[in-house]
């Protein structure tokens, strides 16, 4: 759900931000939202309870090994067909 947010920003900053948003083919609101998403990413986010996303969160573990794609493929095929 989106909500309205009122900000007080210097005129020059607003003009630069508008030009920047135009150059990226997005609205100023989208630009601000992208910035806020990036700035708050480290605080973590949990999807709303009961949603599909909340049930899937954590279902897939990230591969943190230093193996190459070929090595991982070989291992997966060996595990499947061995």
N, C-alpha and C positions, 0 to 999 in steps of 0.2 A: 504494500500500500504506500502510495506517495503522499507526502504532506508538504504544505507550503512552508517555506523558511524565509524570513526576512533578515537581510544582512546589511550592515552599514560599512561601505567600502569607499575608499578614495576614488574620485572621478577618473583619474589617470589609470588607476589599476583596473577599473571597470572597462575602460576603452581598450586597454591592452588585452584583457581577458576575452572581450568580445571578438577582437581580431583573431586571437589564438583559436577560439572556438570555431569561428567561421572557417579558418584555414583547415581545421580538422573535420569540417562538415558536421558539427554537433552543436547543440544549443549551449548557452552559458550554464543553464541548470545541469546539463549532462556533464559539462566540464567540472563544475564544482562537485558533483556527486562522485565522479571518477577520482578526483583528488581526495575527497573524504574517505572513500573506500580504501585507497592506497595508504593513507595516513593511519587508518584504524585497523588495518589488516592484522597487525601483530597482537591486537587485543583479543583476537579470536572471535569466532561467530559460530553460533549453534543454530541450525535450522529449527523452525517451529516444530514443537512436538506433534507427533501424529501424522506428519507429512511423509511422502515417499522419500524425500531427501533425508529426513532424520533417520529413517530406517536403513538407508544405504550408507550413511556416514560411518566410516570405519570398516566397511565390509571388504574393501580392497586395501591391502597393505602395500605401501610404497617400497619398491626395490631399492635399497640403499647400498647394494653391493657395487663394486667397481668393475663388474663383469661387462664385457662387450655384448652387444645385441646377439652376435653369433654364438657366444658362449651360453647366453641365457636360452636361446632357441635350442641349441644342442641339449642342454640340461632338461628342458621341458619335453623334448621328443624322447630323450632317454627315459625320463620318468614315466611317460605315457606308454611307451612300447617295450620297456624292459621287463 
